[in-house]
């Protein structure tokens, strides 16, 4: 069943399943994630192998990261699989350019950038991506049969479309969707919404599976 960790909740409480966990942390000491992991900077900055990474940047399987500025907050995505080879992403990296998704696949005025996948960094049990919904944008109700999904609102807001009815989400709210549960999103009128999202237990959208619910148009 869908779970939501609100922005006002204390940081450090993980949300997820046996396939993996997602946590928002206020980082004031060195962090050494277990297993396969990814760390994304939400505020402040971190240092990995002498490189400072800022908001919108992060590192896959870092081994160790350190806070480089007061008020540093990160999103940590973890899978129980063995660590991979460390790889950094910056605001200009990811798959080549923003991919504007076709309405035929259930996407309306939505663009994505893939950051951590089997193709970009050799990931096996984690996917991390960003999405941008332009005003009027929505993602029709769909499901991923083979993977759970997480969804963190960075800016803007709208309605997370869940089986029991829509759930309003805004900046800092983190949503967890179990595998094969129908879900979608509709941004608020006149609002651009940006998110950080991904899948647990797989390394790509193809592995996660994707099926549009013909009864849910996101409107």
Number of C-alpha atoms within 10 A of each C-alpha: 11 20 13 17 20 16 16 8 12 11 17 14 12 16 19 21 16 10 19 25 19 27 19 27 20 19 25 14 10 13 16 13 19 16 17 24 30 27 26 26 23 22 18 18 24 27 19 18 11 9 10 16 23 20 17 17 20 30 25 27 26 24 20 14 24 19 23 19 16 12 14 20 22 24 23 22 28 26 24 17 16 12 20 18 12 17 15 21 18 15 12 12 14 22 16 9 12 15 13 15 15 12 13 8 13 21 22 22 16 25 19 21 20 23 27 28 24 17 14 17 20 17 23 22 27 29 28 26 18 21 21 23 26 20 18 16 25 26 26 25 26 24 23 23 16 19 27 24 28 24 23 26 22 20 16 20 24 23 18 24 22 17 14 8 10 15 15 15 22 21 17 20 21 25 22 23 24 23 22 18 18 22 25 23 26 25 28 20 12 11 16 18 23 22 23 23 20 26 30 30 24 24 24 25 17 10 17 21 15 16 14 20 15 10 9 16 18 21 12
